[in-house]
Amino acid sequence: MIKKVYYFVMFYLFLGVFTSLAQGGDLLIQQYSKGPGLDENFPKWSLRIGPQVNRINTDLGTSSPTLTLGGGAELEYRLSKTVGLVIGAQYNPISYSYFEDDSIATDRLKYISYPLILRLQPTAKVSFGLGLVYQAYISGEKRLEKEDIQTLTEYENEVFRNTIGANVQIAHYLSKPFLVYINFRWVRRISPVTQPQTNNTSGFQMGIICRLWKSKLRS
């Protein structure tokens, strides 16, 4: 319960800080003259796709995350030249290992994530994002290794479920079509006390996305 209150408070603190930055974004750019030119046109819509590496772990304290490869697409709508709203869909596999009796077990789970991010771009090269993420569970399996023997077991329904959480992002624009980003995201959902598995996960994601399309420039 204490952890949930902590995450709730931290999320709204981040949201408050981000809102303040968004409100003062144009003033910051005018003061330091480092942001996008205020007299330049900008596209209202942009579509980007690309791969993503995940390193996400549970909150059990007994598991170790492994790297997984995913990817996805995002659609950004520019509210102004420095503030955008991003929606998307990502294939987001999660994998982590832990000891079970005298064996090493690995859970391999597949999700589709749907982020909703408010993005602030105070400079031409850097942007910051904060928002929500809804994670839809697809399937999962447990791999058990003991004495060079591997056993795969599919998880039954209702063990892992859809979850909701938050996402904090920092991104760097390498050039006009490419953007590199790092996310820290966490999701939560209460599981039965008799269930050893958890739906609570958090960790980092790193990806590079390429802009495939943008709308006509708007002044």
Stockholm file with secondary structure:
# STOCKHOLM 1.0

chainA/1-219         MIKKVYYFVMFYLFLGVFTSLAQGGDLLIQQYSKGPGLDENFPKWSLRIGPQVNRINTDLGTSSPTLTLGGGAELEYRLSKTVGLVIGAQYNPISYSYFEDDSIATDRLKYISYPLILRLQPTAKVSFGLGLVYQAYISGEKRLEKEDIQTLTEYENEVFRNTIGANVQIAHYLSKPFLVYINFRWVRRISPVTQPQTNNTSGFQMGIICRLWKSKLRS
#=GR chainA/1-219 SS CHHHHHHHHHHHHHHHHHHHHHHTHHHHHHHHCCSSCTTSCEESEEEEEEEEEEEEEESSSSCEEECEEEEEEEEEEESSSSEEEEEEEEECCEEEEEEETTEEEEEEEEEEEEEEEEEECCSSSEEEEEEEEEEEEEEEEEEEEETTEEEEEECCTTSSCCEEEEEEEEEEECSSSEEEEEEEEEEECCCCTTCSCCSCEEEEEEEEEEEEEECCEEC
#=GC SS_cons         CHHHHHHHHHHHHHHHHHHHHHHTHHHHHHHHCCSSCTTSCEESEEEEEEEEEEEEEESSSSCEEECEEEEEEEEEEESSSSEEEEEEEEECCEEEEEEETTEEEEEEEEEEEEEEEEEECCSSSEEEEEEEEEEEEEEEEEEEEETTEEEEEECCTTSSCCEEEEEEEEEEECSSSEEEEEEEEEEECCCCTTCSCCSCEEEEEEEEEEEEEECCEEC
//
